Amino acid sequence: MRYKQLRQVARYSESRISISDVSIEDYISTENMLPEKGGITIATNLPEVKTLPKYVKSDILLSNIRPYFKKIWFANRTGGCSNDVLVVKPFAVDPKFLYYVLSDNNFFNYSTVTSKGTKMPRGSQPAIMKYLVPDVGAKTQTRIADILSAYDDAIENNNRRIALLEKAAHELYKEWFVRFRFPGHENAKFVNGLPEGWKVKRIATFTHVTDGTHDTPKQTDFGVPLITGRCISNGFIDFDSAYMISEADHASISKRSGLETGDILFSNIGTVGSTCIVDYYREFSVKNVIIFKPESKTKTAYLYLLLTSQTMQDIFQAQTNGASQQFVGLTFIRRFKIVVPNEEMLSGFSEYVSPLLAERQLLHKQSQNLARQRDMLLPRLMSGKLEV
């Protein structure tokens, strides 16, 4: 196998774009690039600047902060990005092929090893341009890109379905519990602005609330994943971004948390508000996250959609404190008051919503399997061990 340096087939973009020409959907920063090659999500706000680095369709965007997070995106449109995002422009190579070359774990390992800084390492731009790219013919490049794209297309299709399921569940939540247009609302009696039988209660009286370990167990090469708030992304646990701890440390932490299927994890430090439902198909421990332990799936469905509603997310963001790291305290969460519908309403809502949430979990598992298969194929295709 012959190789070329990256600088022989690509360069960094030096183009700029006016902030007035960039929408919130087209702004890319390290914050809204997802780890483990997960693509991007919509940014929360635009920066207060006049111009931004510009990217166009078929450019490759790399987060240049903490390269071990493996944040990369193949641009499908024009937009602007933060200065901490590198825009790589292919010019003598199939752009999608080069995207997969740079999606290989070998590249991220190389970028991490050659990075500079300890607390927040940054990739070395000169070193990145020396990374070796397989020197194969155009037909082979296209074939490899097509094989790997099939996996990404399937994952993207699943992601679209997941988003639709999430949207449908939230719309039903708003219809029943915000607009009060639940079944039978025409004949419902209201007392102090709430349907008769509904109560305002502290969360801790609706469900048990605890948190994960506050200790920092020693990292191990093998063992059990330790899940923190940064491992919760888009409503799911990203096990690939967690580090391992020993079985002994896991056993000690489990005595405190006792995780079960249907529990809800809420990130209260750093990435405040990130929330997911535990689907217990593998062992793991948790650190610096709040754990809600509803006693039934009827409560799980309602509480998950309550916590992830825009209204609640805005409240949590407004309550964060901590100069160096955003934080919402366990005491605040336990005392926070929520509207609690009667049991009949909770049960009826769960009958509609729980199947949507279950299908969402299933699609996510399918996508994880597809990503693993793709990542197993990728280095073998790049090294020529698999013929195409």
Buried (B, 14 or more C-beta within 10 A) or exposed (E): EEEBEBBBBBBBBEBEBEBEEBEEEBBBBBBBBBBBBBBBEEBEEBBEEEBBBBBBEBBBBBBBBBBBBBBBBBBEEBBBBBEBBBBBBBEEBBBBBBBBBBBBEBBBEBBBEBBEEEEEBBBBEEBBBEBBBBEBEEEBBBBBBEBBBEBBEBBEEBBEBBEEBBEBBBEBBBBBBEEBEBEEEEEBEEEEEBBEBBEEEBBBEBBBBBBBBEEEBEEBEEBBBBBBBBBBBBBBBBEBBBBBBBEEBBEBBBEBBEBEEBBBBBBBBBBBBBBBBBBEEEEBBBBBBBBBBBEEBBBBBBBBBBBBBEEBBEEBEEBBEEEEEBBBBBEBBBEBEBBBBEEEBBBBBBEBBBEBBBEBBEBBEBBBEBBEEBBEBBEEBBEEEEEE
